[in-house]
Amino acid sequence: MSVLSPPLPPAASPPVFSPEEIAVRARRIREPVHIVSGPGGRELGLATGPLPDGPVLGTLPPMYPEWLGGRTFCEAHDVRFPYVAGEMANGIATTRMVTAMARAEMLGFFGAGGLAYADVERAVHGLADELRSRSNWGVNLIHSPAEPALEFRVAELLLRCGVPRVSASAFMELTPAVVLCSARGLHRGADGTIVRRTRMLAKVSRPEVAERFLSPAPAALLDQLVARGRLTSQEAGLAALVPVAEDITVEADSGGHTDNRPLSALLPRIALLRDTLCRRFGYRAPARIGAAGGLGTPAAVAAAFALGASYVVTGSVNQTATEAGLSDEAKAMLCEADVADVAMAPAADMFELGVTLQVLSRGTMFAQRAGRLQAAYRAHGSLEEIPPAVRAAIERDVLRASFDEVWLRTRTFWERRDPSEITRAEADPKHRMALVFRWYLGSSSRWAITGEAARRTDYQIWCGPATGAFNRWAAGTFLAEPANRSVVQIALNLLEGAAVLTRAHQLRTYGVPLPSDAFTYTPRGLA
């Protein structure tokens, strides 16, 4: 196993000038490297070890994966590496994954989105018991516009159980739940600074949403929470002085909920907004900006850090990890994907709003079939209005059951989860149609998790282009073997590779003649 810890002090070595030898030296990232000129004064080469005799044009210090991001992120979250395994809904980001990341001195979030409250409660209690002495773990709080009561109930659960980190995702507006998680427990430390009990990382893909999280919580929401006895007046007063979130994850072209924006355009825009708001509100320190979406190779991770990201968040690539809560069948489908094997499809949790998410298209018909349901919903006011031929095709090819059968199953589900949905559906035929169609959207992700063989072509697997890029990078290497794809091995290899590529880019800026293979990194077992 290769080791990430610092090596012994290097011995002196003569300078090298051939591209092949330069590439070998460039990969020794944990040693200082000296850029030297040759006897003729024109050619450039590298030397490692003590300062060599002869002209030295520059020296680069050792490079470690730990140093790629912002040190303040690692200090704030008590981690060694500026790396986060993001939440994947329906428990695909499992408690095992969160625990493995915490023990590897990284940060991971449990994928609570889409789960019933009892399942979230069980997972949170398990994590709190197992990781009681650690602060580098967390749980997702996903925006649930159709179930605001559930969203708030989950927020209260996270606070009651002392979850140290919360990742807020899919929010378009601030809600009482997200403000509660941000403000509860705020107090002043001995030096007068405002201390957070719960740290929030907010995923955003739009500047207007980023601005809400980078600003203090709205007075109206704070007053409401105080009136309801959920916050003290002291907590609300302090919340008016700090941003809702001190870590903003800029989510670019990712799997699941995404606006498909390129990271190179989005991250600098939000970083500029961050700096503007920091000056406007007089914060003592600027919020940290992280990067997510499209990060499936060392080159992508290195590029994110080069853009100024304090940390990176991976998602799609972790679905093939050994700890991921996805069936072997679905993992095998992901392992065959290339960068273009993705499509946009309606989102179950925001179906009525027309929100879409990015899914795997190779080997599954989910995107096309879900699109047919969305088209029928937009075109008609109720199930009864759908023309017989269209209805028959949907029942046969998509649902594989009649509308009436699906409604009975849906009704049973909502009787347990939220009976008010049934009351609303019986009064509003359009909403009843939405619930019937959402049955398919919700079931399709569960089929992928459980490996329902009869519904393989209906699997909904959230996936961005990063998966295909990861597959091509890992092909024929240590990480090509499914048994080696632990979430920690994926993380360590992406970070190690990013450090190797970063060192190569540094040397290139000096004019050192680097061959193309100096900008590659082959995965291997790391510890």
N, C-alpha and C positions, 0 to 999 in steps of 0.2 A: 504493500500500500504506500502511495506517496503521502507525504506529510506536509501540512500547511504551516507548521511552526518554523521559526527562524533557523537557518542552518548554522554550522560552525563557521568562524571567520574564514574567508576564502584565501587560498594561497595565491601568490603572485603568478601571473600567466603572461606570456608575451602577447603583444598586440596581434590581431588578425585583420586581414584586409580582403579576403575573398568573400563573395556574397554568401557562400555556403557556411563558412566559419562564422561570419557575422550573425547569421540566423541562429546558430547554436548559442553564441554568447548572449544574444538578445533575449533568449528564453530563460536565462538565469536571472530571473527578475528579483530574487531576494539578495542579490549582491549589487553593490554600487558598480556602475559601468562608466568607463572613461572614453570619451570620443577623442581619438588621436589622429594626427596627420602622419602620412608616410614619409619616407626619406626624400621624395621629390617635392613634398609640400602640397601636393594636389589631391592625392587619394586619401580617403578617410577610412579609419578602421576603429576597432573596439578593443579595449583592454579591461580586464576585471581584476579584482584584488587590490593590493596597495597601489598608490599612484606610480605609474610607470615613468621611466626616463624618457626624455624627448618631449616634443610639443604636445600638450594636452589642451584641447579646445573647449572642453566642458565635461562635467561629471554629473551623472544622474544618480540620485540616492536609491536605495532598495525600494522595490515596489511590492506591496502586499495587497491581496484582495480586500482586506479590512480597511484599507485607506482610500478606496475608490470613491466613496460617497462623502457625506457630511459627517464629521465627527460628532456634531451636536445631536444627530439622530441616534447614533449608537449610545451616547451618554444618556439621552432622554429615555430610551427604551431598554436600557441595560442589556444591550446585545453587542456581540463582537463584530458582526457583519451587517452592512447596510442593505439587508435583503429581507423581503417579506413574501411568504407564501400566502397569496390572497384567498379570501373566502370563495368557495364554489358552492352554490346553493344546493338545497336538498341534502345537505350533509355529505356532498361529494368531497369537500374538504373536511375530513373526519377528525375526531378527537385524537386518533393515533397520529395524524399528520401534524396537528398542533403541538402535541407532546414531543414528537421527534424534532420539530423545529426549535422548540424551547430548549431542549437539551443540547442542541447543536449551537446554541447561542445566537439564534436568529429569531425571527418573529413570525408567527403563523396565526391565522384566524379560522375559527370553526364556521362552516357554511350553514348558518341558521335559516337563511332565506327559504321560504317555501315549506318549511316544516311545521307540523302541528306544535302547539305550545308545549304539550307534554314531552315531545321529543327534544325540543330545545332545552327544557328544564332538566331533563335527565342528562343531557350532554354537558350542560353548564355545571351542574353539581359534580359530575365526574371529573371534569377538568379542574374545578376549584379544589377538589380533594387531592388530586394527583400533583398539581402544580402550585400548591399553596405557598411554597417558599419562593416562587418565581414571579416576576412581573412582566416577563416577555412573552405574553400570549394574550389572545383576545377572541372575541366573538363578533359576528356580523350583526348589524342592525340594518335591515333593508327597508326601504320606503314601501309601505303597503297602502296605497291610496284607497283600495277597495276594503281594507280591514284596518282602519286607524286604531280601533280598540286593541287589536292583537299587537300592532306595532308598539303601542304604549305599554301594554302588559309585558312584552319582551324587554323593553327598556327598563322597566322597574325590576324585572328578574335579574338583569345583568348588574344593576346597581346593588340589589339586595345580596347577591352572591359575591360581590367584590371583584367582578371581572375587571382586570386592570387596564385593558385596551379594548376599544370598540371601533370597528370599521363601519362607517356609515356609507351606504351605497344606494344608488338609484334615486336619490332625492332630487326633486325639482324645486321644491320649496322647503324651508325649515318648518318642522312640525314640533308640537309639544314634546314628543318622545325624544327627538334628537337634541333639543335644547336641554331637556332634563338630564340626559347623559353627560352633556357638556358642563352643566352648571352645578350639579349635585356634588357636594363635598369641597367646593372652592373655599380656600381660606388663605390667610396671610401667614407666611413663614416667619421665623425669628428675625430675618433681615428685612421684612416688610414686603417681599415679593409675593405675588399671588401663586399659590400652589394648587395643582389639580390632583384630585384623587383618582379620576378616570381620564386617561388620555384618549383623544379621538383622532382617528385618521379618516378623512372624508374623501371619497372618490368623486371626482368631478370630470366632466368632459365639455363643459360650457363655461365661458367667463362669467356669465350672470349668476350661475350657481356657485362658482368659486367665490364670487364677491360676497355672497350670503354667509358662507362658512368662514371667510377671512375677516368678517366684520363682527362686532359684538352682537349678541342675541337681541332680537327685537324686544323693545320694552313691553309691547302688548303680550307677547308669549311669556315673558318673565313674570309679569303681573298676574297672568292667568294661573301660572304654576304656583305662585305664592298664595293666591286666593284659594287654590285647591289644597293647600297644605303640602304640596310636593317639594317646594323650595322654601328656605328661610329668606327673610328680607336681606340678610347679610349675603347669602349666596347670590341672590339676584343682583345686589349692588356690585359685587365683584364681577359677575358675568357681564355687566355693562362696560367693563374696562378691558376685557380680553377677547380675542377672536373665538368663535364657536369651536374651531379646530386649529391646532397648531401644526398639524401635518396634513398637507393637501396632496392627495395622489391624483396626478393628471392621467386620466384614462384615455388612451388613444384607441387604435383599431384593435379592440379586444374581442374575446369570445363573450357570449351572453349580451347583456345590455351594452350598447356602444353607439357612438355617433360616427364611427369610422373615420375620425379625423387623424391625420398624421401627427406623430409625436413631435416632429421637428418644427411644426407650425404651432401646435397647441401649448407645449410646455413653456417656450419663451414668452408667449402671450400672457399666460397665467403668472409666470414669475414677475413680469413687469407689473401686473395688477397687484400682486402681493406687495411689491415694494411701494407702490403708490398708497395702498391702504395702510401699510405700516407707518408711513409718514403722517397720513391723515389722522390716524387714531393715536399716534404717539406710543406705539408698543415698544417695550424694552428690547425685544428681539424679533426679527422677522420669522414668519412661519416657514417650516421646512417644506420643500416641494419634492415629491416623489414621482416616479414614472411607472406607468403600467400600460399594457397593451402592445402586442407585437414582439415581446421579449422572449425569443426562443433560441437565441444563439449568443455566443460570447460577443460577437460584433454588435448585435443589437443592444446588449447590456452595456458594453463600452460606450456606444453612441449615446445612450441615455445619460450616463454619468458625464460625458463630454458636453451635453446640453445643459448641465448644471444640476441634475437630479441629486438630491441628498440620499435617496434610497430607491430601490427598484422593487416592483411587485410583480410576481409571476402568477399566472392562473392556468391557462389552457394546457401548458406543458405538464403541469402537475397532475392532470387527470389520468395520465398513464402510470403514475407513481404506484408503488406497491401498496401504499397506505390509502390511496384514493378510494372513495366509496362508489365505485363504478364497476359494472360487471366486466368479466374477462372478455366477453363478446364485444362490448362497447370499446374497451381499451384496444382490442385488436383492430377495430375499425379506425380508431384514431391513429394507430401506428402505421396505417397505410396511407394516411392523408398527405397531400402536398399543399403548397401555399394557396392554390386556387380552389381547393376543395371545400369551400365554405359558401354560405348563402345567408340572406336575411330572411327571418320568419317572424310571425306575430308572437308577442310575449304573452304568456298566460296571465301574469299578474297585472298587466296593463293593457289587456286586449281591447277593452272599450275605447281606450285613448288612442289606439292605433300605433302603440309603441312596438318596435321590432327589436329582435336580438340576433346575434350572429351564431350560426350553428354549422355543424358538419353536413356537407351535402353528399359526399362520397359514400355509397353503400346504403343510403337511407332516402326515403321519399318524404320525410317529414316537412321540409320547407315548402314543397309544392302543395302537399295536402293541407297544411295549415293555412297556406295562402288562399286556397279555395274556400275555407271556412270564413276567413276575413272578408273575402269578396262577397260572400252570401250575406254576412252580417251587415255590411255597408249598404247592400242593395235592397234589403227587405226589413220590414218593421217587426216581423215575428216569424216563428217557425212555420206557422200556417200559411204565410204569404209566399213561401219559397215554392216555385213551380215544381210540379210532381217529378219531372224528369231530373231536375237538379237535386231535389231531395233524395230521390232513389240513388243517384250516383254518389252523393255524400254518405248516405247510410251504408251503401255497399262497399265503396272504395276507401273511405276515410274512417268512419266510426266503426264499421262492421257490426252495427246494431241500429235499431230504429231510434228515431228521436225520442219516442216514448220510453224505450228501455233506458236510454242514456239519462233522461230526465229523472227516472226513478233512482238510478244510481247516484246522480248528482244531489237529489233531494235528501237521500240517506246521508251523504257526506256532510251537507250543510246543516242537517239536524244536529249533528254532533259538534260541528265547528262553530257555526253562527246562524241560528234559526232565523234571524232577521233577514238574511239573504233570501230565504224561501218566501217570506211575507212580501218582500219587494218584488220577487220574480212573479208571484201570482198576481200582483197589481200592475206589473209592467212587462208585457210580452217581449219587448226588445231585450230586457235584462234576462229574462228566462232563456232566450236564444243564446245570449252571451255565455250564460252558465253552462248550457249544453255543449257549446263549442269549446269552452275552456276545459271541460272534462277531458277532451282529447289532448289538448295542449299540456295539461297537468299529468295525464296518464303517460304520455309519450316519454317524458323525462324519467318517470318511475320505471317504465319498461326497460330503459337503458341501464338503470341502476340495478335492477333485479335480474336482468338478462332474460327477459321474456322472449323466448325463441320465436314464437308464433308472430310476434309484432316487431321483428328485427328491422323491417323496412320502415317502421314508424318511429324508430329511436330518435329522440331529441337529445343531441349531444352538443353542448355549448362549446364553440371552438372558433378560434381566430387563426389568421395565417401563421402565427408563431408556431403552431403545432407542426405544420408542414416543414417549416424552416428547421425546427428541432429534429424532425425525423431525418432530413437529409444530412444534417450535421452529425447525428449520432450513428448513421448507417455504417455497419461494418466495424463498430467500435465497442468498447466496454458497455456503453449505455444502450446498445441495440438489444441487449438481452433483457427481457422484461424483469427478471429477478433482480437485476442490478439497478433498476430505476427507482430507487428510494427518493423521497422528496429532498433529503439532505444531499445525496449524491448529485442530483440534478442541480441543486443550488451551488454546491461547492465547485462543480465543473464549469458552470456558467460564470461564476465569479473568478475562478482561476484563469479561465480563458480570456475574460475581459481584461484582467491584469496583464496577461501576456500581450494582448493586442494594444493595450494602452502604452506599454513600454515600446512596442514597435512604432507606434505613431509618434511618440516622443523623439525617438531616434531619427525618424524620417524628417522631422522638422529641422534637424541639424544637417541634413543632406547626406546622411549615412546611406550607402547603397544597399538597401534591403531587398532580398528576393521576395517573391509573392508568398512563399510558404512561411515567411516570418509573421504573416498576418493570419495564420491558421493555428488552431489548437485542437488536439485530438483528446477526447474524453478518456479518463482513466480513473481507477479507484483512488479516492482521496479520503483522508481522515484528519 
